[in-house]
């Protein structure tokens, strides 16, 4: 198995919801999802990332697993609350996904993690009995990242990382996360498709990012590296990142992404990308785009 490809996690939000600033095709039908999953497994991808909030994506994955002897490892995210029962939730997830255990259960947002820390002890019992591999949290900001690093009960952290939300923004804390023994997963490597939006089509609210977006295009041209390859490989080659999450709408997109992993980024390009520093970091968070 190609070790680089095994570093890829396939996101599944597209399977259950219309998602992404640059998605013109909408949700793939179940057969196309099955084709994507067939290709992913054949190419060495072994982990799927899902969530309670991803529409019927868990059920579609479960239907796929019904006909498969070998199954994907599943990471899924939850939203807890005062009446949340971890064991009951787990039972529902295993049934939906058609698996015997979860690779990880993650708080879907940091606010939920802060407000409902009491459920962690329930999840720790499920880790101890082998039903769940890891407890994780999905975060956005460096402050949240620092807090998650300091929590010994959290063993997996998922965060945005890309050509703009990059080493200059995250590098020091990523190194601390690895030193603390955390498993680090990154998402938003294509910034929800913003990197591929034509300059004239950039939404008005995101115009302040235009100079940096244009600079990325110029770097891709200068070094002869396709922008898609530059974006994906920039995250994959980072030694402090264990897995990189991508989402696709078609098998062809997945194949293109996996094939681009053969690209080598010149050291000078990596150093230049590392130094890019966006001033208005709030614009790197898609939840602020609305």
C-alpha positions as CSV (number, residue, x, y, z in Angstrom):
1,X,0.0,0.0,0.0
2,X,1.3,3.4,-0.9
3,X,2.1,5.0,2.5
4,X,1.3,8.5,1.2
5,X,-2.1,7.4,0.1
6,X,-2.8,5.8,3.4
7,X,-2.3,9.2,5.0
8,X,-5.5,10.4,3.2
9,X,-8.8,10.3,5.0
10,X,-11.9,10.5,2.8
11,X,-14.5,13.1,4.2
12,X,-18.1,12.2,3.7
13,X,-20.0,15.4,4.2
14,X,-20.5,15.6,0.4
15,X,-22.3,12.2,0.5
16,X,-25.1,13.6,2.7
17,X,-25.2,17.4,2.1
18,X,-24.6,19.9,-0.6
19,X,-21.2,21.3,0.4
20,X,-18.4,23.6,-0.7
21,X,-18.1,27.0,-2.3
22,X,-17.0,25.5,-5.6
23,X,-19.4,22.5,-5.8
24,X,-21.6,22.9,-8.9
25,X,-22.6,19.2,-9.1
26,X,-24.5,18.8,-5.8
27,X,-24.7,15.6,-3.8
28,X,-23.5,12.4,-5.5
29,X,-26.2,9.7,-5.8
30,X,-25.6,6.5,-3.8
31,X,-24.1,4.5,-6.7
32,X,-21.6,7.3,-7.3
33,X,-20.7,7.2,-3.6
34,X,-20.2,3.4,-3.8
35,X,-17.9,4.0,-6.8
36,X,-15.9,6.6,-4.9
37,X,-15.6,4.2,-1.9
38,X,-14.6,1.3,-4.1
39,X,-11.8,3.4,-5.6
40,X,-10.7,4.8,-2.3
41,X,-10.3,1.4,-0.7
42,X,-8.5,0.0,-3.8
43,X,-6.1,2.9,-3.7
44,X,-5.1,2.4,-0.1
45,X,-7.4,4.9,1.7
46,X,-8.7,3.2,4.9
47,X,-10.4,5.9,7.0
48,X,-13.7,7.7,6.5
49,X,-14.6,10.9,8.4
50,X,-18.3,11.4,9.1
51,X,-20.7,13.0,11.6
52,X,-24.2,13.0,13.0
53,X,-24.7,16.3,11.1
54,X,-23.8,14.9,7.6
55,X,-27.4,14.1,6.6
56,X,-27.8,10.5,5.5
57,X,-24.0,9.9,4.8
58,X,-23.7,7.4,7.7
59,X,-26.6,5.3,6.3
60,X,-25.1,5.3,2.8
61,X,-21.8,4.1,4.2
62,X,-23.6,1.4,6.2
63,X,-25.3,0.2,3.0
64,X,-21.9,0.1,1.3
65,X,-20.5,-1.9,4.1
66,X,-23.3,-4.5,3.9
67,X,-21.7,-5.9,0.7
68,X,-18.1,-5.6,1.8
69,X,-16.0,-8.2,3.6
70,X,-13.4,-5.5,4.5
71,X,-14.7,-2.2,5.9
72,X,-13.3,1.3,6.4
73,X,-12.3,2.6,9.7
74,X,-14.8,5.2,10.8
75,X,-14.3,8.5,12.6
76,X,-17.5,10.2,13.4
77,X,-18.4,13.4,15.3
78,X,-21.1,14.0,17.8
79,X,-23.0,16.9,19.4
80,X,-23.6,16.1,23.0
81,X,-25.9,17.8,25.5
82,X,-27.5,17.3,28.9
83,X,-29.3,14.1,27.9
84,X,-26.6,12.6,25.8
85,X,-25.8,9.0,26.4
86,X,-22.4,7.9,25.0
87,X,-23.1,4.2,25.0
88,X,-26.5,4.6,23.3
89,X,-25.0,6.9,20.8
90,X,-22.2,4.4,20.1
91,X,-24.7,1.6,19.5
92,X,-26.6,3.7,17.0
93,X,-23.4,4.6,15.2
94,X,-22.1,1.0,14.9
95,X,-25.5,0.1,13.5
96,X,-25.6,2.9,11.0
97,X,-22.1,2.4,9.7
98,X,-22.1,-1.4,9.8
99,X,-18.9,-1.7,11.8
100,X,-17.8,-3.4,15.1
101,X,-15.9,-0.4,16.5
102,X,-15.1,3.2,15.8
103,X,-11.6,4.5,15.0
104,X,-12.5,7.7,16.9
105,X,-15.4,9.6,18.4
106,X,-15.0,13.3,18.2
107,X,-16.7,16.4,19.6
108,X,-18.0,18.1,16.5
109,X,-17.2,21.6,17.9
110,X,-15.1,23.1,20.6
111,X,-17.9,24.8,22.4
112,X,-19.7,21.5,22.9
113,X,-16.4,20.0,24.2
114,X,-16.1,22.9,26.7
115,X,-19.7,22.7,27.8
116,X,-20.0,19.0,28.1
117,X,-16.7,17.7,29.5
118,X,-18.6,15.3,31.7
119,X,-19.3,12.9,28.8
120,X,-15.6,12.3,28.3
121,X,-15.4,9.8,31.2
122,X,-18.2,7.8,29.5
123,X,-16.2,7.8,26.3
124,X,-13.1,6.8,28.1
125,X,-14.8,3.6,29.3
126,X,-15.7,2.8,25.7
127,X,-12.1,3.3,24.7
128,X,-11.1,1.0,27.5
129,X,-13.4,-1.8,26.4
130,X,-12.2,-1.4,22.8
131,X,-15.4,-0.1,21.2
132,X,-13.8,3.2,20.3
133,X,-10.1,3.8,19.5
134,X,-9.7,7.5,20.3
135,X,-11.5,10.5,21.7
136,X,-11.1,13.6,19.7
137,X,-12.2,17.2,19.1
138,X,-12.6,19.3,16.0
139,X,-11.2,22.8,16.4
140,X,-10.7,26.0,14.5
141,X,-8.4,28.4,16.4
142,X,-5.0,28.2,17.8
143,X,-6.4,29.0,21.3
144,X,-8.6,25.9,20.9
145,X,-5.7,23.9,19.6
146,X,-3.6,24.8,22.7
147,X,-6.4,23.8,25.0
148,X,-6.9,20.5,23.3
149,X,-3.2,19.7,23.4
150,X,-3.2,20.3,27.2
151,X,-6.1,17.8,27.8
152,X,-4.8,14.3,28.3
153,X,-8.2,12.8,27.6
154,X,-8.1,14.1,24.0
155,X,-5.9,11.9,21.8
156,X,-7.0,13.1,18.4
157,X,-7.3,16.7,17.2
158,X,-8.7,17.8,13.8
159,X,-8.0,21.3,12.5
160,X,-7.9,23.3,9.4
161,X,-4.5,23.5,7.6
162,X,-3.8,24.7,4.1
163,X,-1.7,27.0,1.9
164,X,-3.0,30.1,3.8
165,X,-3.9,28.6,7.2
166,X,-0.3,27.4,7.1
167,X,3.0,26.9,8.9
168,X,3.2,30.5,9.9
169,X,-0.3,30.2,11.5
170,X,-0.1,26.7,13.0
171,X,3.5,25.3,12.8
172,X,4.6,25.9,16.4
173,X,1.4,24.4,17.9
174,X,1.4,21.4,15.5
175,X,4.9,20.6,16.8
176,X,3.7,20.8,20.4
177,X,0.7,18.5,19.6
178,X,3.0,15.8,18.3
179,X,5.4,16.2,21.2
180,X,2.3,15.7,23.5
181,X,1.5,12.4,21.7
182,X,-1.6,13.7,19.9
183,X,-2.8,12.3,16.6
184,X,-3.2,15.3,14.2
185,X,-5.7,15.3,11.4
186,X,-6.1,18.3,9.1
187,X,-9.0,19.4,6.9
188,X,-9.8,22.2,4.6
189,X,-6.6,21.7,2.5
190,X,-8.4,23.3,-0.5
191,X,-10.2,25.9,1.7
192,X,-13.5,24.5,0.6
193,X,-12.5,25.0,-3.0
194,X,-11.7,28.7,-2.7
195,X,-8.2,28.2,-4.1
196,X,-9.8,27.2,-7.5
197,X,-12.4,30.0,-7.8
198,X,-11.6,32.4,-10.6
199,X,-10.4,35.8,-9.4
200,X,-13.4,37.7,-10.7
201,X,-15.7,35.2,-8.9
202,X,-14.3,35.6,-5.4
203,X,-17.2,36.5,-3.1
204,X,-17.1,40.1,-1.9
205,X,-16.5,39.2,1.7
206,X,-13.3,37.3,0.7
207,X,-11.8,39.9,-1.5
208,X,-9.2,40.8,1.2
209,X,-7.7,37.4,0.5
210,X,-7.3,38.1,-3.2
211,X,-3.6,39.1,-3.1
212,X,-2.7,35.9,-1.3
213,X,-4.9,33.8,-3.6
214,X,-3.3,35.4,-6.7
215,X,0.2,34.8,-5.1
216,X,-0.6,31.1,-4.8
217,X,-1.5,31.0,-8.5
218,X,1.7,32.7,-9.4
219,X,3.8,30.3,-7.3
220,X,2.1,27.3,-8.9
221,X,3.0,28.7,-12.3
222,X,6.6,29.7,-11.3
223,X,7.4,26.2,-10.0
224,X,5.4,24.3,-12.6
225,X,3.2,22.6,-9.9
226,X,-0.6,22.4,-10.4
227,X,-2.4,24.3,-7.7
228,X,-4.3,21.2,-6.6
229,X,-1.1,19.2,-6.1
230,X,0.5,22.1,-4.3
231,X,-2.4,22.4,-1.9
232,X,-2.7,18.7,-1.1
233,X,1.0,17.9,-0.9
234,X,1.8,20.9,1.3
235,X,-0.3,19.2,4.1
236,X,0.6,15.6,3.3
237,X,4.4,16.2,3.6
238,X,4.2,18.0,6.9
239,X,5.8,15.5,9.4
240,X,3.6,16.8,12.3
241,X,0.4,15.8,10.4
242,X,-0.8,12.2,10.7
243,X,-3.7,12.3,8.3
244,X,-5.1,14.7,5.7
245,X,-8.9,14.8,5.1
246,X,-10.2,15.5,1.6
247,X,-13.7,15.4,0.2
248,X,-14.7,14.6,-3.4
249,X,-17.9,14.5,-5.5
250,X,-16.8,12.0,-8.1
251,X,-14.4,9.0,-8.5
252,X,-12.5,11.1,-11.1
253,X,-11.8,13.8,-8.5
254,X,-10.6,11.3,-6.1
255,X,-8.3,9.7,-8.6
256,X,-6.9,13.1,-9.6
257,X,-6.2,13.9,-5.9
258,X,-4.5,10.6,-5.3
259,X,-2.5,10.8,-8.5
260,X,-1.3,14.3,-7.5
261,X,0.5,12.8,-4.4
262,X,3.3,11.7,-6.8
263,X,4.2,15.4,-7.1
264,X,7.3,16.6,-5.4
265,X,7.3,20.1,-4.0
266,X,10.7,21.9,-4.3
267,X,12.2,23.0,-0.9
268,X,12.2,26.6,-2.0
269,X,8.4,26.4,-2.8
270,X,7.7,24.9,0.6
271,X,9.7,27.6,2.4
272,X,7.9,30.3,0.4
273,X,4.5,28.8,1.3
274,X,5.5,28.5,5.0
275,X,6.1,32.3,5.1
276,X,2.8,33.4,3.7
277,X,0.9,35.2,6.5
278,X,-2.7,36.3,6.1
279,X,-3.6,39.4,8.1
280,X,-7.3,38.8,8.6
281,X,-7.2,35.2,9.9
282,X,-10.9,35.2,10.6
283,X,-11.4,34.9,6.8
284,X,-9.7,31.5,6.9
285,X,-12.6,30.1,8.8
286,X,-15.5,29.3,6.4
287,X,-18.0,29.7,9.2
288,X,-17.3,33.4,8.9
289,X,-18.1,33.5,5.2
290,X,-21.8,33.7,5.6
